Each structure stands twice: as structure tokens, then as C-alpha cells.
């Protein structure tokens, strides 16, 4: 199983493998973020949000998951809700540069992808 999850977390993550990993370990944050990233790349933000929301039920304050959900919400144009999540994550970890950069870059509340968000979307690791 470790080998399957390890391969699934690579740059070209296989959605089926990631879904299988999440069935076996529903709180696998790495697999959930990788799957959300893969779904967002295919323009399926609602599915990405479902995956992240499931993880957030078990780990409501996980910073990486909150940031991932905020990025997906920004992608959908739901900037106000994204800002709320960025603020929540920054309250827990005020020095987190990635979250801070995403949040501050969206002050105009326009649909755009910042370099930080684009990096998250194309990153090979969660």
C-alpha cells in the first residue's frame, strides 16, 4: 500500500489510486490534497471541495487542508469564503508565508491565479 500511495503523490497522480488510498485511510491529508489538486487541474472544483471537506471533518484545523480549500474556492471565484479560510489558517500560524501570500494577493477580490496559487496547483507534493 505504501508504494501505491507514494506513487499517487507524484506529479502525475492517478486519481483512482488516490481515491483507493482515501478509502483505506480517510484522514490521509497528503492523498486528499493530491486528489483535490488533480481534480482542480481537470476543472472539477466541486469534487475537490468534497474531498477536502471530508478531511476537514476529521482534522478541522489542518492548515494545509484549509489552504487547499481556500485555493479551490478562489479558483471558483468564491473569494470572500476563501479569505475567511486564509484568515482562519493564519490565525493558527501567522508566519505561514504560503497562506499569507495567497490571502494578500486576492485583496482585489478578482478571479486570478497568483504565482503561489499556480505553484500549489502544479506542485508535485501537497
N, C-alpha and C positions, 0 to 999 in steps of 0.2 A: 504494500500500500504506500509506503514512504516514497518508493520510486515513482509511482503514479502521481502522487501529489507534487513531488519535486519537478517532474516533467510538466505538470499542469501549471506550475507557477512561472514557467518560462515565457519568453516574449510572445510566442505564438500559442498561447494556452488553448487547449482543447476544451471547449465548453462542456462536453459530455463527461470528461474526466473530472473537471471541477465540480460539476453537479453531483457526480458519484462521491467525491470527497466530502461534499457538504451533507450528503445523505448519511454517510458514516460518522461524520463529525460536524454536526450543525453549527457549532461555535468556532469553526475553523476560519478565523478572520482573514488569514492570507488567501485562502481559496475563495472566500466571499468577495474580497476586493478584486482579486484577479478576474473572477467571473463578471463582476459588475463592470470592470474595465472592458472586458471582451464584449459584453452586451452593449455598452455605450458606443464602442467602436462600430458596431453594426446598427447603430441608431435605434436601440431598444431601451430607452431610459426608464420606462415604467418597470420593465423586468429587472433592470439594475437596482432600482429603488426597492423592489420587493425583496431581493436578495439581501440588500444592506439592512432593511428594516427587520428582517428575520434575525440577523446577527445582533442588531441593537436591542432586541428583546432580551437576549441573554447577557449582553455587555453594553448597557445603555450609555456608558461614559467613554467608550473606546474612542480615542482621538483619531486614529486612522480611519475608522469606520464613519465617524461624524464628518471628517474632512471629505471622504469619498462621497458620502451622500450629498454634502454641500456642493461638490463639483458637479454631480449629476443634476441637482436642482438648478444650478447656474446654466448648465447646458440646455435645460428645458426652458430657461427664461424665468424661472421662479426665484429671482434674485433676493427678494425680501426674506423668504424662508431660508435660503442659503446663508444669508447674512446672520440669521438667528443661530444657525448651527456653527458658523465660524466663531461667533461671539461665545457660544457655549464651550467650544473646544479651547478657545484662547483663555477663557476664564480658568480652565483647568491647567493649562500650560501656556502662560503668557509669552514665553520666549520661543515658541514654535514658529520658526521662520516660514515654513511652507504654508501653514494655515494663515499666518499674518499676511503673507504676500497675496494669497488668493483673496482674502477678505478686502484688503485695501485696494486691490486692483478693480474691484467691482463697485466702487462708490458711485459711479455714474449710473448704475443700475441698467446698463445696456447689455444685450446679449453679445458676449465676446469671449474669446478664449485667450487668456493670458498665457505667457510662456510657462508659468508654473502649472497652470491647469493643463496645458498641452503636454507638458512633461509628465504629469500624472497619468494622462490618458494613454500616452505611448510608452510609459515605463514598463520594464520587464518584471519588476518586483513591486509588491504592494506598498 
